[in-house]
Amino acid sequence: MTNKLFEEILGTLELVVLERLPHGIFLRMGTAPAPSWFSHVIAAAGEDQSVTVAQALPFVGHFLDEAEFFWRQARNGRLRSDPFTMKDASGAEVVLVASALVIGHRHVLVLESPGDFEERRRALQIARETALEHEAHVRRTRALLARIDAARALTDQLANSGLTPAKQQLAVEIGEQLASLAGAVDALAPLPKGVTSGQGR
């Protein structure tokens, strides 16, 4: 891979690639200007101050403990951190992901700011809200069907309590109406397969 192509890849993907040298020193690879988010984060550490990666990016400092173990294993592949956020010099949030790589005998740390993080976070939030709404729906439907079942049981007891034929017929009709109501509830707000009105979660 030519140096020019390497620089273009770093610039297009807005990656910061650091090689770990002996004694815990990190050297940024490439000569292209660093992404704006990286410059902002470093600036947030203090103007005109020399800082280490761990000082400028505290979470990376914690991740480096895992990365050091990963590098010592000399395994090819990638160790990736969870997304984490930091404040840049203006106070805006910057979302970052760190990756430790072993390439040959070289130990590499890659920092990136995933552009689709906010979209994925919103999608996860919507999924969580939908799941909570679904659980609430199940609870409401189960509670309503349980009340209908209880009313039907009372109606059956009433019908078998020695009523006059006319009143007994009325109790039977009430039971039928309750059964119809239960069917309507189940049609409008069906419970998930395998869940019944009397079944706990």
QUIPE-V252401 format. One record per residue. N is the residue number from 1. RES is the residue in three letters. PSI is psi as a letter, one per 20 degrees, with the letter a starting at -180 (999 if undefined). NEAR is the number of other ideal C-beta (glycine too) atoms within 8 Angstrom. Layout:
BEGIN
N/RES/PSI/NEAR  N/RES/PSI/NEAR
END
This chain:
BEGIN
1/MET/p/3  2/THR/q/5  3/ASN/h/5  4/LYS/g/6  5/LEU/g/8  6/PHE/g/10  7/GLU/g/11  8/GLU/h/8  9/ILE/g/9  10/LEU/g/14  11/GLY/g/9  12/THR/g/6  13/LEU/i/7  14/GLU/l/10  15/LEU/q/10  16/VAL/o/11  17/VAL/p/12  18/LEU/p/13  19/GLU/p/11  20/ARG/p/10  21/LEU/r/7  22/PRO/q/4  23/HIS/k/4  24/GLY/j/6  25/ILE/p/7  26/PHE/p/11  27/LEU/p/7  28/ARG/p/8  29/MET/q/8  30/GLY/q/8  31/THR/i/3  32/ALA/q/7  33/PRO/q/4  34/ALA/q/9  35/PRO/q/10  36/SER/h/6  37/TRP/h/11  38/PHE/g/10  39/SER/h/9  40/HIS/g/13  41/VAL/g/14  42/ILE/h/10  43/ALA/h/9  44/ALA/i/11  45/ALA/i/9  46/GLY/p/6  47/GLU/p/4  48/ASP/k/3  49/GLN/p/6  50/SER/p/2  51/VAL/q/9  52/THR/r/7  53/VAL/g/12  54/ALA/h/9  55/GLN/g/9  56/ALA/h/10  57/LEU/n/13  58/PRO/g/8  59/PHE/h/11  60/VAL/h/14  61/GLY/g/11  62/HIS/g/8  63/PHE/h/11  64/LEU/h/11  65/ASP/g/8  66/GLU/h/10  67/ALA/h/13  68/GLU/g/8  69/PHE/g/8  70/PHE/g/11  71/TRP/h/11  72/ARG/h/6  73/GLN/i/7  74/ALA/k/6  75/ARG/p/6  76/ASN/q/4  77/GLY/b/6  78/ARG/p/6  79/LEU/o/10  80/ARG/p/6  81/SER/r/11  82/ASP/q/4  83/PRO/q/9  84/PHE/q/9  85/THR/q/8  86/MET/r/12  87/LYS/p/8  88/ASP/a/13  89/ALA/h/6  90/SER/i/5  91/GLY/i/5  92/ALA/q/7  93/GLU/p/7  94/VAL/p/12  95/VAL/p/11  96/LEU/q/16  97/VAL/p/13  98/ALA/q/14  99/SER/p/12  100/ALA/p/14  101/LEU/q/11  102/VAL/o/14  103/ILE/o/6  104/GLY/c/4  105/HIS/j/3  106/ARG/p/7  107/HIS/p/10  108/VAL/p/13  109/LEU/p/17  110/VAL/p/11  111/LEU/p/15  112/GLU/q/11  113/SER/n/12  114/PRO/o/9  115/GLY/h/5  116/ASP/j/6  117/PHE/g/10  118/GLU/h/7  119/GLU/g/7  120/ARG/h/9  121/ARG/g/8  122/ARG/g/8  123/ALA/g/8  124/LEU/h/8  125/GLN/g/8  126/ILE/g/8  127/ALA/g/8  128/ARG/g/8  129/GLU/h/8  130/THR/g/8  131/ALA/g/8  132/LEU/g/8  133/GLU/h/8  134/HIS/g/8  135/GLU/g/9  136/ALA/h/8  137/HIS/g/9  138/VAL/g/12  139/ARG/g/9  140/ARG/g/9  141/THR/g/14  142/ARG/g/14  143/ALA/g/8  144/LEU/g/9  145/LEU/h/13  146/ALA/g/10  147/ARG/h/8  148/ILE/g/13  149/ASP/g/11  150/ALA/g/8  151/ALA/h/9  152/ARG/h/12  153/ALA/g/8  154/LEU/h/8  155/THR/g/12  156/ASP/g/10  157/GLN/g/8  158/LEU/g/9  159/ALA/h/11  160/ASN/k/6  161/SER/k/6  162/GLY/k/3  163/LEU/r/9  164/THR/q/5  165/PRO/h/6  166/ALA/g/6  167/LYS/h/8  168/GLN/h/10  169/GLN/h/8  170/LEU/g/8  171/ALA/h/13  172/VAL/g/9  173/GLU/h/8  174/ILE/g/9  175/GLY/h/12  176/GLU/h/8  177/GLN/h/8  178/LEU/h/12  179/ALA/h/9  180/SER/h/8  181/LEU/g/9  182/ALA/h/12  183/GLY/h/8  184/ALA/g/8  185/VAL/g/12  186/ASP/h/11  187/ALA/h/6  188/LEU/h/6  189/ALA/m/8  190/PRO/q/7  191/LEU/q/12  192/PRO/q/6  193/LYS/p/4  194/GLY/i/3  195/VAL/p/9  196/THR/r/6  197/SER/h/10  198/GLY/j/6  199/GLN/p/7  200/GLY/r/2  201/ARG/999/6
END
